[in-house]
């Protein structure tokens, strides 16, 4: 378990979060943004990005003032162990739910789109075993895996965007603000529900050897906004706002439009690589952080805990659920609640860092 403790650079951490958070910002929240904001969903992404920048600066300052120490011991030293755990337990629940939601959503999507007769148990086992192994091997292995997967995911993203340029009608983005700003505000909680996961940087900060500066996180945030903007604009310009809002996974539908000349099409299998890459890293990070934040010291106990979490994810993956019912759960409850929980928790962490003396970084 020595690998478990090795540190990574901020660039490696950013690559992990680009894959883990990209699955949400790039795919899962798309229909919710289109449902809430309609034609102005792309404006919602930009507005949420503008709001995100000062929050990222405050997050970076809090991380610097905490000395990039492990979150729970630092909070305990600055407040009280009971208060520290009250501020961390809801975040732990969110982390667990992130992994569970990813396992369930991925299994449902896989069966609905390209493996309809494959048993959910097989899909759940494959996904969770790989994720659990990455979590056992530690943050450095997750970072290396992300470094291998991410360049191909990015290249495929540009490929589908450029290939579908003939299908895009940018006039469909107009009229701007057809229903005023209300539709934009309606979608902010879903865009924010993806971006608020940047707060998890504070839970992994003690594994990052780079001294984090505000511009690091701001540049990363701008990149993530750009990642979110592409598929939203693509969905509206290729399908129109009404049709795009009816699609459960519009980025996958965009892949189905790709053609190379007159003889090469059906390239949507590339989207499977993109989705599975994001799902594995997202689940690996969630499992790793849950176990890392808990007061577990014995390596064997860590492995058993990871195994139990992975087993629960397999169970969630095999539970039959209607895709639209699941979408409504995410739309009405999961993203609004997780946004509020993570926003309140991260705001409390920031206030504590401002109210206490700066800590020296522990190496």
Beta strands, then each sheet from edge to edge (+ up, - down):
end
